[in-house]
Amino acid sequence: MSSPVYKACRKEKNPIKCYMRSLKVKLIYSFAIVFIVTALSSLAAIYSISKVEDKMELAELLDVLTQEILLVRQKEKNFLLYGNIQELEEAQNILADLESQIVQLDPDSMKYFQNTPKEIETYKSLLKKITSRNIPDRMENNLKLALREQGHQLMGEILHTTKKLKDHLDAQVLRYKEISFLLLWIAIPIGLLLCLFLADWILEPIEYVRKKAIKIMSGEIKAIPLEPVAYKCLECDGLVRSINKMLDTIESKQQQLVQSEKLAAIGKVTAGIAHEINNPLNNINLTAEVLLEDMEEMTPEERKEFIKDILVQTERAREIVHNLLQFSRMKKAAIREKVDLADLIQNTFALLKNELKITHTRVKSSFQKGVAFVLGNPNQLQQVLVNIILNAIQAMGEGGSLEIELEVDKKDHKALLSITDNGPGIPKDVLEHILEPFYTTKKDGTGLGLSVSYGIIKDHKGNIRIESKEGKGTKVIIELPLIEEEEKAH
């Protein structure tokens, strides 16, 4: 009872209602309900079985009564045939035992034997008279005849009564069997419905969290809404909060990772950019020195030309710095806008112009503006292109050949951007792990460039495919969903 769940419930106005939202309490209640239903079904079955056993014992007793009355009649016949008075004495003993067994019957069964005690008493009185041996010979024959008739009547009474009682017992046994089967047929659907209800009651919030987790994996949502589970499952509420907090942390770390890789890419192109900036600065410096020394001797038109040259070189340096700053800015991953992939490619080439010049890399491009629009973060998408192009330049070395193609797949409604180099290619065993974090074949590499790029493209609901053959080069294909037509208009 010291868990956070119960601590939270004790603070609420209705703690019992709060406890009922706990999976633990739900499971306890579910097991209790199933146990009660099972116990009631078992008790009903045991009761029916005990009743059937009672009826079976009574049926056995009736069989004994039938056998005993037949035995009494047998003793009677033996006496009448052979005149052995001892047969009648044995008949009296059997009859006394039969009478005692009838007296022990339950009240419901005794109702069927209402006339039997009277018949037995009449039969017993005749037996006593005959066995007294104090009767005249002329009366003995009459007593024997009366004994035979009374014995026949007593046997008929007992046989008829036991048959009626057995029929009644058979009907009761059949009724108890029907009740047992009825309870079974009622218990099975009720049990199934109960199990389905309890399973839905318990698993509904868990299933909600599972479905939302799948949507997070596919990039449809960034966090799991709390409302649907907050009032149904205390543990799920805590789980969702923990997952959302974890997602926030992961997103923050991912942004840090993206930024660190961006800084690494900036470091790789710094040398070329520094060289490119140095050229206009030198031109500005020389022009300014000449202008300063010969200004008095120059005509106004010549001074104007020198000043124009300074402005051109300044604009050239400003453009280089602007491209670098534009790339280095960190936009939030949540920011999405319409991006023309053709413009993105041009901006990337402008940023890497000096790197391409220093390495004497030949570029062949095939793309058209205004045909491939995607919804995304232009800063992050440019980082992907920079990472992939820099990897290709490093793999090819000096004098390589790079081909950029941009196509639109109208059938699948996506843009295909391919970057092909003529480098040494990637071995099969390396290609299988090339997109995994921290996997690298470079001595000074981190193994995060392609992994971060893959994560960015996946976050944009796209995909990266890499095709490579050793000695023939590598082709990286970036797939991105095209923006909807109605979104283009905005």
Buried (B, 14 or more C-beta within 10 A) or exposed (E): EEEEBBEBBEEEEEEEEBBBBBBEBBEEBBEEBBEEBEEEBEEBBEEBEEBBEBBEEBBEBBEEBBEBBEBBBBBBEBBBEEEEEEBBEBBBEBBEBBBEBBEEBEEEBBEBBEEBEEBBEBBBEBBEBBBEEEEEEEEBEEBBEBBBEBBEEBBEBBBEBBEEBBEBBEEBBEEBEEBBEEBEEEBEEEBEEBEEEBEEBBBBBBEBBEEBBEEBEEEEEBBBEEEBBBEBBBBBBBBBBEBBEEBEEEBEEBBEBBBEBBEBBBEBBEEBBEEBBEBBBEBBEEBBEBBEEEEEEBEEEBBEBBEEBBEBBBEBBEEBEEBBEBBBEBEEBEEBEBBBBBBBBBBBBBBBBBBBEBBEBEBEEEBEEEBBBBBBBBBBBBBBBBBBBBBBBBBBEEEBBBBBBBBBEEEEEBBBBBBBBBBBBBEEEBBEEBBEBEBBEEEEBBBBBBBBBBBBBBBBBBBBEBBBBEEEBBBBBBBBBBBEEEEEEE
